[in-house]
Amino acid sequence: MISIDKQIEVLHDHYNKSFELIREREKQRDFLFLLLIGLYTVLLIEVKYPANFGDALGKLSLQIGDFQLGMLPLAALLSVSWIFTFTVALRYCQATVAVEVQYRYLHLLEGKISKLFNDENLYQREGKAYLEDYPLYREWVWFVYVILFPIILCLGTAIIITTEWQGLQTSFWYKLFDTLIAVGLLISVLVYRIPVQIASRIKTKFKRNN
C-alpha cells in the first residue's frame, strides 16, 4: 500500500511535468495561430493582386536550393500556398485540441491531489480556482478563439476561393485543386472546433452551476 505522502509526491511531480508539456504546446499553438493569419494574408494578396505579388516575389529572389520561387507560374504558387495553409491549419487544430485535452487531464490530477489533502479547494490552480467567478475578459477570449476565429477562417477561405474563381485567369484544374483544398480546410475547422467546443463549454458551465 502506497502511503498518502508518496502518492502526493508522485502525483505532484506528474502534475508539474504535465503542466510544462501544456505550456510547450501552447507556445506551438500560438505560433501556428500567427502563422495561419500570415498565410491567409498571403493568399488574399495572391488572388487580389497577382501581378504585384509576382513582382514582389521576383525581387525577393526566394530560392529552394537552386530553384527560384519567382519562376513558378502564379497558379502553381497559389496551389502551393493553399497546401501549406491547409497543413498549418491542421497542425493548429491538433495543437489546440492537445492543449484542451491536457487541461482536462490536469483538472483530474488536481482533483485527486486535493482529495489526498482532504480539501477539495486546496490544489485547484488550473481547475476550480480558475473557473470560479469567470471574469468577463476570459469569456471574451473564449468567444474569440472558439467562435469568432473559426468563423473568420471559414469566411476568409470562402472569400479567397471565390475571388480566385472570379478574378484569376488560370487553368480550371488548378482552381478545382485549390477548391478541394479549401473545402478540406473548411471541414477541418467546422468538424473539430465549433460543435465540440460549444458542447464542452456548456458542460463546464453546467458543472460550475451545480
Helices and strands as residue ranges (DSSP letters): H 4-48, H 50-60, E 63-64, E 67-68, G 69-71, H 74-116, H 128-131, H 136-143, I 144-148, H 149-167, H 172-192, H 194-209
